[in-house]
Amino acid sequence: MGNFISFLGDNMVDFWTYTGLANATGGHIAMICVGLFFIYLAVSKEFEPMLLIPIGFGILIGNIPFNTEAGLQIGIYEEGSVLNILYQGVTSGWYPPLIFLGIGAMTDFSALISNPKLMLIGAAAQFGIFGAYMIALAMGFDPMQAGAIGIIGGADGPTAIFLSSKLAPNLMGAIAVSAYSYMALVPVIQPPIMRLLTTKNERLIRMKPPRAVSHTEKVIFPIIGLLLTCFLVPSGLPLLGMLFFGNLLKESGVTRRLANTASGPLIDTITILLGLTVGASTQASEFITWDSLKIFFLGALSFIIATASGVLFVKFFNLFLKRGNKINPLIGNAGVSAVPDSARISQIIGLEYDPTNYLLMHAMGPNVAGVIGSAVAAGILLGFLM
C-alpha cells in the first residue's frame, strides 16, 4: 500500500511539472493580459477586429506555459510542431504575398487613376519608414534590423512581416505585433496630428469630384503599375506582383470567380493563419526584451512621422496649385497604407468641420498609393540591405 501511495505521489509530482501553473512566469501573465487587451479593443471598440482577434487569441495560445524540456512539440518555436509548421508561412514570407493578392482583388484604384498626383501623397507618407530607419540606426540597431523596424511606418502589416522575415527574423514577432497594433490604433493616433497641422480654412477646402474612369484604364493600370514599379524595384516583386495580379483579376471582368476567391475565402484563410501565428510568436521568453520595447517606441514614432509627412506634403504642394485645384490636407494622413481606415479618418475629420464635404473618395487615392508605396519602400530596403 505504501509503495502504491508513493508511486501515485510521484505521478502527481510529475503531472504538476507539466502544468501551466508550474511553468508560468510573470512574463507569461503579462503577455496574456496584452492578448486579452487586444481582444477587448476588437470586441468593445471595433478596432481592426479581423486582425486583433486572431492576434490577441494567438498571444494567449503562445503564452500558455509548458515544460519546454518535456519534448511535447507543441510550441511555435519547436521544430515539427503544428504551430511551427503553420508559422513557416510567416518565417518563409509566403503569407504576405497571398494577402496582397487578396488586397489587389478587392481594391478599386479609380480614385488614383482619375487624379494621379495623389500618388505623391502616398510617396510622401513613406518618409516615416526612412525616418524611423535612421532613428533606429542611431539607437544602436544594425542596418538590417533598422530597415525591418522602419517599415512599421508604412502601417502595412503584411509588408512588415515580409521584410522582417528577410532582414531580421529574430525581431519579426515584435515588428509584426507593433505594425498591426498601430494599424488598429489609426482612429486614435491620426486625428490629433491632423488637427494640429492644419488650419480651419484648410480643413474646409473642397476638391473637384473625381472624373469617371473607363474600364480600359482600369485594366491597363495593374499592367503598367507592375512594369513601372518592378522594373524600378525588382526586389518588391513578390508583393507588387501579387497586388497588381489580384487587381487585374478584379478589373478584367472575365475572371470574377478568381477575384471573388482571392478577395474572400483565400484572404480570410490567410488572415486567420497569419494573425494567429504572429500572435503565438509573442512567447514571453522570446518576446519580452528591451529590443521589443524599443521597437514599439520606434513603431509609434514612425507612424506619427508618416502621418505628419503626408499632411505637411499636401500643405506644401498646395502652394503650387491654383485655388480651384487645391487638395484638402486632411487626406494627407491617408498616405499610410492602412486601407481603408486612414481614408475613413479623413472623411470623419472633414465632416466635423463641414458636414457636406465628403473626402472619402479623394482620400482613397493616396490610401491605395500608400499600399504601393510601402511595398516599393520595402523593395528598396531589401535591395540595398541584403
C-alpha positions as CSV (number, residue, x, y, z in Angstrom):
1,M,0.0,0.0,0.0
2,G,2.8,2.3,0.9
3,N,4.5,1.7,-2.5
4,F,1.3,2.4,-4.3
5,I,0.9,5.7,-2.5
6,S,4.5,6.6,-3.2
7,F,4.0,5.7,-6.9
8,L,0.9,7.8,-7.0
9,G,2.6,10.7,-5.3
10,D,5.5,10.6,-7.8
11,N,3.0,10.6,-10.7
12,M,1.2,13.6,-9.2
13,V,4.6,15.4,-8.9
14,D,5.4,14.6,-12.5
15,F,2.0,15.8,-13.6
16,W,2.5,19.0,-11.8
17,T,5.7,19.7,-13.7
18,Y,3.8,19.6,-16.9
19,T,1.1,22.0,-16.0
20,G,1.0,25.7,-16.9
21,L,0.7,26.6,-13.3
22,A,4.1,25.1,-12.5
23,N,5.8,26.7,-15.5
24,A,4.1,30.2,-15.5
25,T,6.3,33.3,-15.2
26,G,5.4,36.9,-14.8
27,G,6.2,37.4,-18.5
28,H,3.5,34.8,-19.5
29,I,0.9,36.6,-17.3
30,A,1.9,40.0,-18.8
31,M,1.6,38.7,-22.4
32,I,-1.8,37.0,-21.6
33,C,-3.0,40.4,-20.3
34,V,-1.8,42.0,-23.6
35,G,-3.7,39.4,-25.6
36,L,-6.9,40.0,-23.6
37,F,-6.5,43.7,-24.2
38,F,-6.2,43.2,-27.9
39,I,-9.4,41.1,-27.9
40,Y,-11.1,43.8,-25.8
41,L,-10.2,46.5,-28.3
42,A,-11.5,44.4,-31.2
43,V,-14.8,43.5,-29.5
44,S,-15.6,46.6,-27.5
45,K,-14.0,49.4,-29.6
46,E,-14.2,47.5,-33.0
47,F,-10.5,48.4,-33.7
48,E,-9.5,46.2,-36.6
49,P,-11.3,43.1,-35.3
50,M,-10.3,40.9,-38.3
51,L,-6.7,41.4,-37.1
52,L,-6.8,41.9,-33.4
53,I,-9.0,38.9,-32.5
54,P,-6.7,36.4,-34.3
55,I,-3.6,38.1,-32.9
56,G,-5.0,38.5,-29.4
57,F,-6.0,34.9,-29.2
58,G,-2.7,33.9,-30.8
59,I,-1.0,35.7,-27.9
60,L,-3.0,33.6,-25.4
61,I,-2.0,30.4,-27.3
62,G,1.7,31.4,-27.5
63,N,1.8,32.1,-23.8
64,I,0.3,29.0,-22.3
65,P,3.3,27.9,-20.1
66,F,4.6,24.4,-20.6
67,N,7.7,22.4,-19.7
68,T,10.0,23.0,-22.7
69,E,12.3,20.1,-21.7
70,A,9.5,17.6,-21.9
71,G,9.7,17.2,-25.7
72,L,6.0,17.7,-26.2
73,Q,6.4,19.5,-29.5
74,I,3.5,21.9,-29.1
75,G,5.2,25.3,-29.0
76,I,5.5,27.6,-32.0
77,Y,9.3,27.6,-31.8
78,E,9.6,23.8,-31.5
79,E,10.5,22.3,-34.9
80,G,8.0,19.8,-36.1
81,S,5.1,21.1,-34.0
82,V,1.8,22.0,-35.7
83,L,2.1,25.7,-34.8
84,N,5.7,25.7,-36.0
85,I,4.6,24.3,-39.4
86,L,1.9,27.0,-39.7
87,Y,4.4,29.6,-38.6
88,Q,6.6,28.8,-41.6
89,G,4.2,30.8,-43.7
90,V,5.4,33.8,-41.8
91,T,9.0,33.0,-41.4
92,S,9.3,31.9,-45.1
93,G,7.4,35.0,-46.2
94,W,4.6,33.4,-48.3
95,Y,1.6,34.6,-46.3
96,P,2.2,38.3,-47.1
97,P,2.1,37.9,-50.9
98,L,-1.1,36.0,-50.7
99,I,-2.6,38.8,-48.5
100,F,-1.5,41.2,-51.2
101,L,-3.2,39.1,-53.9
102,G,-6.5,39.5,-51.9
103,I,-5.9,43.2,-51.3
104,G,-5.4,43.7,-55.0
105,A,-8.6,41.8,-55.8
106,M,-10.7,44.0,-53.5
107,T,-9.1,47.4,-54.3
108,D,-10.5,50.0,-56.6
109,F,-7.7,52.2,-58.0
110,S,-10.2,54.6,-59.7
111,A,-9.5,57.5,-57.3
112,L,-5.8,57.2,-58.0
113,I,-6.2,56.8,-61.8
114,S,-8.5,59.8,-62.0
115,N,-6.1,62.0,-60.1
116,P,-2.5,60.6,-60.5
117,K,-0.9,63.5,-58.5
118,L,-2.4,61.8,-55.3
119,M,0.3,59.2,-55.8
120,L,2.8,61.9,-54.5
121,I,0.9,61.9,-51.2
122,G,1.3,58.2,-50.8
123,A,5.0,58.5,-51.6
124,A,5.5,61.4,-49.1
125,A,4.0,59.4,-46.3
126,Q,6.7,56.7,-46.7
127,F,9.1,59.2,-45.2
128,G,8.0,57.7,-41.9
129,I,9.7,54.5,-42.9
130,F,13.1,56.1,-43.7
131,G,12.9,58.5,-40.8
132,A,12.4,55.5,-38.4
133,Y,15.2,53.7,-40.2
134,M,17.6,56.5,-39.4
135,I,16.4,56.8,-35.8
136,A,16.8,53.0,-35.3
137,L,20.3,53.2,-36.6
138,A,21.0,56.0,-34.1
139,M,19.6,53.8,-31.3
140,G,22.1,51.0,-32.0
141,F,20.2,48.6,-34.2
142,D,22.2,47.2,-37.1
143,P,21.2,48.3,-40.7
144,M,19.1,45.2,-41.4
145,Q,17.3,45.4,-38.1
146,A,16.7,49.1,-38.6
147,G,15.3,48.5,-42.1
148,A,12.8,45.9,-40.8
149,I,11.8,48.2,-37.9
150,G,11.3,51.2,-40.1
151,I,8.7,49.5,-42.4
152,I,6.3,49.8,-39.4
153,G,5.8,53.4,-40.5
154,G,4.1,52.2,-43.6
155,A,1.2,50.9,-41.5
156,D,1.2,47.7,-43.6
157,G,1.3,44.5,-41.5
158,P,1.9,42.0,-44.4
159,T,4.8,44.2,-45.8
160,A,6.3,44.5,-42.3
161,I,6.2,40.7,-41.9
162,F,7.6,40.1,-45.4
163,L,10.5,42.5,-44.9
164,S,11.4,41.4,-41.3
165,S,11.3,37.7,-42.3
166,K,14.1,38.6,-44.7
167,L,16.1,41.2,-42.7
168,A,15.6,40.4,-39.0
169,P,13.8,37.2,-38.3
170,N,14.6,37.4,-34.6
171,L,12.7,40.6,-34.3
172,M,9.7,39.6,-36.5
173,G,7.3,38.9,-33.7
174,A,7.7,42.3,-32.1
175,I,7.7,44.1,-35.5
176,A,4.5,42.3,-36.7
177,V,2.6,42.9,-33.5
178,S,3.7,46.5,-33.4
179,A,2.7,47.1,-37.0
180,Y,-0.8,45.6,-36.6
181,S,-1.2,47.3,-33.2
182,Y,-0.7,50.8,-34.8
183,M,-2.9,49.9,-37.8
184,A,-5.7,49.2,-35.3
185,L,-5.0,52.4,-33.5
186,V,-5.3,54.6,-36.6
187,P,-8.5,56.2,-35.2
188,V,-6.7,57.2,-32.0
189,I,-3.3,58.3,-33.4
190,Q,-4.0,60.2,-36.6
191,P,-6.8,62.7,-35.7
192,P,-4.8,64.8,-33.2
193,I,-1.9,65.1,-35.7
194,M,-4.3,66.1,-38.5
195,R,-5.9,68.8,-36.4
196,L,-2.6,70.1,-35.1
197,L,-1.0,70.5,-38.5
198,T,-4.0,72.1,-40.4
199,T,-5.9,75.3,-40.1
200,K,-9.7,75.7,-40.2
201,N,-9.6,77.1,-43.7
202,E,-7.5,74.2,-45.0
203,R,-9.9,71.7,-43.5
204,L,-12.8,73.3,-45.4
205,I,-11.1,73.0,-48.8
206,R,-13.4,71.4,-51.4
207,M,-11.9,69.2,-54.0
208,K,-13.2,68.6,-57.5
209,P,-15.2,65.4,-57.9
210,P,-13.0,62.7,-59.4
211,R,-13.6,62.0,-63.1
212,A,-15.1,58.8,-64.4
213,V,-12.5,56.1,-65.1
214,S,-13.0,53.8,-68.1
215,H,-12.9,50.0,-68.0
216,T,-9.8,50.1,-70.3
217,E,-7.9,52.4,-67.9
218,K,-8.7,50.0,-65.0
219,V,-7.4,47.0,-66.9
220,I,-4.3,48.8,-68.1
221,F,-3.4,50.2,-64.7
222,P,-2.2,47.0,-63.0
223,I,-0.1,46.1,-66.0
224,I,1.5,49.5,-66.3
225,G,1.8,49.6,-62.5
226,L,3.6,46.3,-62.3
227,L,6.1,47.2,-65.1
228,L,6.9,50.6,-63.7
229,T,7.4,49.6,-60.1
230,C,9.1,46.3,-60.6
231,F,11.5,47.4,-63.3
232,L,12.5,50.2,-60.8
233,V,12.5,47.9,-57.7
234,P,12.6,44.2,-58.7
235,S,13.0,43.2,-55.1
236,G,9.4,44.3,-54.4
237,L,8.1,41.7,-57.0
238,P,6.6,39.2,-54.5
239,L,4.3,41.9,-53.0
240,L,3.8,44.2,-56.0
241,G,3.3,41.3,-58.5
242,M,0.6,39.7,-56.4
243,L,-1.1,43.1,-55.7
244,F,-1.4,44.0,-59.3
245,F,-2.3,40.5,-60.4
246,G,-5.2,40.5,-57.9
247,N,-6.3,43.8,-59.2
248,L,-6.2,42.6,-62.8
249,L,-8.4,39.6,-61.8
250,K,-10.9,42.1,-60.4
251,E,-10.9,44.7,-63.2
252,S,-10.6,42.4,-66.3
253,G,-14.3,41.5,-65.8
254,V,-13.7,37.9,-67.1
255,T,-12.2,36.3,-64.0
256,R,-14.9,37.2,-61.5
257,R,-14.7,33.8,-59.7
258,L,-11.0,34.0,-59.3
259,A,-11.2,37.6,-58.0
260,N,-14.0,36.6,-55.6
261,T,-11.9,33.7,-54.3
262,A,-8.8,35.9,-53.8
263,S,-10.7,38.7,-52.1
264,G,-12.9,36.4,-50.0
265,P,-12.1,32.8,-48.8
266,L,-8.4,33.0,-49.6
267,I,-7.5,36.3,-47.9
268,D,-9.8,35.3,-45.0
269,T,-8.0,32.0,-44.5
270,I,-4.5,33.5,-44.7
271,T,-5.6,36.4,-42.4
272,I,-6.6,33.8,-39.8
273,L,-3.4,31.8,-40.0
274,L,-1.2,34.9,-40.2
275,G,-2.9,36.7,-37.2
276,L,-2.9,33.5,-35.1
277,T,0.7,32.5,-35.7
278,V,2.0,36.1,-35.4
279,G,0.2,36.3,-32.0
280,A,1.6,33.0,-30.9
281,S,5.1,34.1,-31.8
282,T,5.0,36.5,-28.8
283,Q,6.0,33.7,-26.4
284,A,7.2,35.6,-23.3
285,S,10.6,34.0,-23.2
286,E,11.3,35.2,-26.8
287,F,9.3,38.4,-26.9
288,I,9.8,40.3,-23.7
289,T,13.1,42.1,-24.3
290,W,14.4,45.6,-24.3
291,D,14.6,45.4,-28.1
292,S,10.8,44.7,-28.2
293,L,10.1,47.8,-26.1
294,K,12.4,49.9,-28.4
295,I,10.5,48.5,-31.5
296,F,7.2,49.6,-30.1
297,F,8.5,53.1,-29.4
298,L,10.0,53.3,-32.9
299,G,6.8,52.0,-34.4
300,A,4.8,54.7,-32.8
301,L,7.3,57.3,-33.9
302,S,7.4,56.1,-37.5
303,F,3.6,56.1,-37.7
304,I,3.5,59.7,-36.4
305,I,6.2,60.8,-38.8
306,A,4.4,59.1,-41.7
307,T,1.1,60.8,-40.9
308,A,2.7,64.2,-40.4
309,S,4.7,63.8,-43.6
310,G,1.5,63.2,-45.7
311,V,-0.3,66.2,-44.2
312,L,2.6,68.6,-44.5
313,F,3.3,67.5,-48.1
314,V,-0.2,68.4,-49.1
315,K,0.2,71.8,-47.5
316,F,3.5,72.3,-49.4
317,F,2.0,71.0,-52.6
318,N,-0.9,73.4,-52.4
319,L,1.5,76.3,-52.7
320,F,1.9,75.4,-56.3
321,L,-1.7,74.7,-57.1
322,K,-4.4,77.1,-58.3
323,R,-7.3,77.9,-56.0
324,G,-9.8,75.6,-57.6
325,N,-7.3,72.7,-57.8
326,K,-6.0,72.7,-54.2
327,I,-6.1,69.5,-52.1
328,N,-7.6,69.2,-48.7
329,P,-4.6,68.4,-46.4
330,L,-6.9,66.2,-44.3
331,I,-6.4,63.5,-46.9
332,G,-2.6,63.6,-46.3
333,N,-3.0,61.1,-43.4
334,A,-4.3,58.5,-45.9
335,G,-0.9,58.2,-47.5
336,V,-0.1,55.5,-44.9
337,S,-1.4,52.2,-46.3
338,A,-3.9,51.3,-43.5
339,V,-6.7,50.6,-46.1
340,P,-9.4,51.8,-45.7
341,D,-9.2,53.0,-42.1
342,S,-7.0,56.0,-42.7
343,A,-9.2,57.2,-45.6
344,R,-12.2,56.9,-43.3
345,I,-10.5,59.1,-40.7
346,S,-10.0,61.8,-43.4
347,Q,-13.7,61.6,-44.1
348,I,-14.7,61.7,-40.4
349,I,-12.5,64.7,-39.6
350,G,-13.6,66.5,-42.7
351,L,-17.3,66.1,-41.8
352,E,-16.6,67.5,-38.4
353,Y,-15.8,70.9,-40.0
354,D,-18.2,70.7,-43.0
355,P,-21.0,68.1,-42.9
356,T,-21.3,68.3,-46.7
357,N,-17.7,67.9,-47.6
358,Y,-17.2,64.2,-48.4
359,L,-13.5,63.4,-48.6
360,L,-13.6,59.6,-48.7
361,M,-13.2,59.1,-52.5
362,H,-10.4,61.6,-52.6
363,A,-8.7,60.0,-49.6
364,M,-8.8,56.6,-51.2
365,G,-6.3,57.8,-53.9
366,P,-3.4,58.4,-51.5
367,N,-4.5,55.4,-49.4
368,V,-4.1,52.9,-52.2
369,A,-1.0,54.7,-53.4
370,G,0.3,54.1,-49.9
371,V,-0.1,50.4,-50.3
372,I,2.0,50.5,-53.5
373,G,4.5,53.0,-51.8
374,S,5.1,50.8,-48.8
375,A,5.8,47.7,-51.0
376,V,8.2,49.8,-53.1
377,A,9.9,51.1,-49.9
378,A,10.2,47.5,-48.7
379,G,11.8,46.6,-52.0
380,I,14.2,49.4,-51.8
381,L,15.3,48.4,-48.3
382,L,15.5,44.8,-49.3
383,G,17.6,45.7,-52.3
384,F,20.3,47.7,-50.7
385,L,20.4,45.8,-47.3
386,M,20.5,42.2,-48.5
